[in-house]
Amino acid sequence: MLKENRIDFERVAAFTTPRRMTLYVEGIAAEQADLVEEVKGPPRKAAFDQSDQPTKAATGFARSQKVPVSSLVVRSTPAGEYVFAEKRIEGRPVAAVLSEQIPALIKGLSFSRPMRWGDLDFRFIRPIRWLLSLLGSEVVDFELGGLKPGRLTYGRCAISAVTR
């Protein structure tokens, strides 16, 4: 999940007991890495006329990719020369990304006999009583099964996601 979301880190360790699950991440970055995405467009001969002026194909492609026509680049491919749009997606703060991804990560865990408790549709191996989720000393905010994380954990069943 960290790699998929362009979050650099040094090491991940997981610890479990029958009533606790902990994920400890060392050396986590403060921000996601930027992403440069290349999108292949029309062939060069359709995108530019003989005087190298952009055609409707080039302007339409640039508009669909939300980039200026002047930023389009021509690259050689095995199929010939094509126009490409380079889109730069700036990295977000890691805390914001983790707020979205931690619930999905927990929900993605599968067990042979999950249980449902209360009137929730959420199923897990045991009832979750509380969550602890820290990025450094700050709580990573999210909601899971009606619970929000804090900075303390107790006995019984808890899930922890601690990063440094």
Stockholm file with secondary structure:
# STOCKHOLM 1.0

chainA/1-164         MLKENRIDFERVAAFTTPRRMTLYVEGIAAEQADLVEEVKGPPRKAAFDQSDQPTKAATGFARSQKVPVSSLVVRSTPAGEYVFAEKRIEGRPVAAVLSEQIPALIKGLSFSRPMRWGDLDFRFIRPIRWLLSLLGSEVVDFELGGLKPGRLTYGRCAISAVTR
#=GR chainA/1-164 SS CTTTTTCCCSEEEEEEETTEEEEEEESCCSBCCCEEEEEEEEEHHHHBCTTSCBCHHHHHHHHHHTSCGGGCEEEEETTEEEEEEEEEECCCBHHHHHHHHHHHHHHTCCCSSCEECTTCCCEESSCCCEEEEEETTEECCCCBTTBCCBSCCCSSSEEEEEEC
#=GC SS_cons         CTTTTTCCCSEEEEEEETTEEEEEEESCCSBCCCEEEEEEEEEHHHHBCTTSCBCHHHHHHHHHHTSCGGGCEEEEETTEEEEEEEEEECCCBHHHHHHHHHHHHHHTCCCSSCEECTTCCCEESSCCCEEEEEETTEECCCCBTTBCCBSCCCSSSEEEEEEC
//
